[in-house]
Amino acid sequence: MSRYAIHVHCDECSTPHYAGVSVVLNDGPTEKASVASHYAGKSVPPVLALMLRNPVKCPKTGKHFQQTDSNLIYIVPTLG
């Protein structure tokens, strides 16, 4: 099992942001990957699906947003 940070592409400022959450996954990628590409043809683990519903605050604009396109939501391996 490895820990992954969730990064989300922001529609407000067009850059990716750390969503402030991480998850432990059994079958995560070895490097940054979108949820859509890594889980193509497979079910997204429930713990990850739950985290993807959380809104994220853009640090540049201060606005909250929720990214619904799984091509723009990334799971990134962490060291811890």
Phi and psi restraints in degrees (value plus and minus 20) as a CYANA .aco file:
   2 SER   PHI    -151.9  -111.9
   2 SER   PSI     137.3   177.3
   3 ARG   PHI    -116.8   -76.8
   3 ARG   PSI     121.0   161.0
   4 TYR   PHI    -151.8  -111.8
   4 TYR   PSI     116.3   156.3
   5 ALA   PHI    -107.3   -67.3
   5 ALA   PSI     126.1   166.1
   6 ILE   PHI    -119.7   -79.7
   6 ILE   PSI     105.5   145.5
   7 HIS   PHI    -138.8   -98.8
   7 HIS   PSI     122.6   162.6
   8 VAL   PHI    -151.4  -111.4
   8 VAL   PSI     112.4   152.4
   9 HIS   PHI     -92.6   -52.6
   9 HIS   PSI     107.6   147.6
  10 CYS   PHI    -109.7   -69.7
  10 CYS   PSI     105.9   145.9
  11 ASP   PHI     -95.6   -55.6
  11 ASP   PSI     -39.0     1.0
  12 GLU   PHI     -93.6   -53.6
  12 GLU   PSI     -65.5   -25.5
  13 CYS   PHI    -143.4  -103.4
  13 CYS   PSI     -16.6    23.4
  14 SER   PHI      43.8    83.8
  14 SER   PSI      11.7    51.7
  15 THR   PHI    -152.2  -112.2
  15 THR   PSI     137.4   177.4
  16 PRO   PHI    -101.0   -61.0
  16 PRO   PSI     125.3   165.3
  17 HIS   PHI    -148.8  -108.8
  17 HIS   PSI     127.8   167.8
  18 TYR   PHI     -86.7   -46.7
  18 TYR   PSI     111.4   151.4
  19 ALA   PHI    -101.6   -61.6
  19 ALA   PSI     -23.9    16.1
  20 GLY   PHI      64.3   104.3
  20 GLY   PSI     -10.3    29.7
  21 VAL   PHI    -155.6  -115.6
  21 VAL   PSI     135.5   175.5
  22 SER   PHI    -156.0  -116.0
  22 SER   PSI     139.5   179.5
  23 VAL   PHI    -154.9  -114.9
  23 VAL   PSI     136.3   176.3
  24 VAL   PHI    -123.4   -83.4
  24 VAL   PSI     105.8   145.8
  25 LEU   PHI    -146.5  -106.5
  25 LEU   PSI     125.4   165.4
  26 ASN   PHI    -100.0   -60.0
  26 ASN   PSI     -51.7   -11.7
  27 ASP   PHI    -144.3  -104.3
  27 ASP   PSI      13.8    53.8
  28 GLY   PHI     -92.5   -52.5
  28 GLY   PSI     149.3   189.3
  29 PRO   PHI     -96.8   -56.8
  29 PRO   PSI     142.9   182.9
  30 THR   PHI    -104.3   -64.3
  30 THR   PSI     -36.3     3.7
  31 GLU   PHI    -164.5  -124.5
  31 GLU   PSI     152.3   192.3
  32 LYS   PHI     -70.5   -30.5
  32 LYS   PSI     112.8   152.8
  33 ALA   PHI    -170.1  -130.1
  33 ALA   PSI     130.1   170.1
  34 SER   PHI     -94.3   -54.3
  34 SER   PSI     133.0   173.0
  35 VAL   PHI     -79.9   -39.9
  35 VAL   PSI     -61.6   -21.6
  36 ALA   PHI     -81.1   -41.1
  36 ALA   PSI     -64.7   -24.7
  37 SER   PHI     -94.1   -54.1
  37 SER   PSI     -61.0   -21.0
  38 HIS   PHI     -90.5   -50.5
  38 HIS   PSI     -55.0   -15.0
  39 TYR   PHI    -125.2   -85.2
  39 TYR   PSI       0.7    40.7
  40 ALA   PHI     -78.5   -38.5
  40 ALA   PSI     104.0   144.0
  41 GLY   PHI      59.0    99.0
  41 GLY   PSI     -18.4    21.6
  42 LYS   PHI    -146.1  -106.1
  42 LYS   PSI     143.9   183.9
  43 SER   PHI    -101.5   -61.5
  43 SER   PSI     118.5   158.5
  44 VAL   PHI     -93.2   -53.2
  44 VAL   PSI     112.0   152.0
  45 PRO   PHI     -76.4   -36.4
  45 PRO   PSI     121.5   161.5
  46 PRO   PHI     -74.8   -34.8
  46 PRO   PSI     -59.3   -19.3
  47 VAL   PHI     -83.9   -43.9
  47 VAL   PSI     -57.1   -17.1
  48 LEU   PHI     -93.2   -53.2
  48 LEU   PSI     -61.8   -21.8
  49 ALA   PHI     -79.7   -39.7
  49 ALA   PSI     -59.0   -19.0
  50 LEU   PHI     -84.3   -44.3
  50 LEU   PSI     -64.3   -24.3
  51 MET   PHI     -84.6   -44.6
  51 MET   PSI     -51.9   -11.9
  52 LEU   PHI     -90.2   -50.2
  52 LEU   PSI     -34.6     5.4
  53 ARG   PHI    -103.1   -63.1
  53 ARG   PSI     -29.8    10.2
  54 ASN   PHI     -96.3   -56.3
  54 ASN   PSI     115.6   155.6
  55 PRO   PHI     -92.5   -52.5
  55 PRO   PSI     135.4   175.4
  56 VAL   PHI    -142.8  -102.8
  56 VAL   PSI     123.5   163.5
  57 LYS   PHI    -117.4   -77.4
  57 LYS   PSI     107.9   147.9
  58 CYS   PHI     -92.8   -52.8
  58 CYS   PSI     102.1   142.1
  59 PRO   PHI     -89.7   -49.7
  59 PRO   PSI     -38.6     1.4
  60 LYS   PHI    -105.7   -65.7
  60 LYS   PSI     -60.5   -20.5
  61 THR   PHI    -124.1   -84.1
  61 THR   PSI     -39.4     0.6
  62 GLY   PHI      60.4   100.4
  62 GLY   PSI     -20.3    19.7
  63 LYS   PHI    -106.8   -66.8
  63 LYS   PSI     126.2   166.2
  64 HIS   PHI    -108.4   -68.4
  64 HIS   PSI     125.2   165.2
  65 PHE   PHI    -166.7  -126.7
  65 PHE   PSI     141.1   181.1
  66 GLN   PHI    -148.8  -108.8
  66 GLN   PSI      97.8   137.8
  67 GLN   PHI    -103.6   -63.6
  67 GLN   PSI     104.4   144.4
  68 THR   PHI    -127.5   -87.5
  68 THR   PSI     -28.9    11.1
  69 ASP   PHI    -107.8   -67.8
  69 ASP   PSI      90.2   130.2
  70 SER   PHI     -87.9   -47.9
  70 SER   PSI     -29.9    10.1
  71 ASN   PHI     -93.8   -53.8
  71 ASN   PSI     -37.4     2.6
  72 LEU   PHI    -132.5   -92.5
  72 LEU   PSI      -5.1    34.9
  73 ILE   PHI    -137.2   -97.2
  73 ILE   PSI     107.3   147.3
  74 TYR   PHI    -138.3   -98.3
  74 TYR   PSI     124.8   164.8
  75 ILE   PHI    -129.6   -89.6
  75 ILE   PSI     107.1   147.1
  76 VAL   PHI    -144.2  -104.2
  76 VAL   PSI     101.4   141.4
  77 PRO   PHI     -79.4   -39.4
  77 PRO   PSI     121.7   161.7
  78 THR   PHI    -136.8   -96.8
  78 THR   PSI     148.6   188.6
  79 LEU   PHI    -102.6   -62.6
  79 LEU   PSI     -39.7     0.3
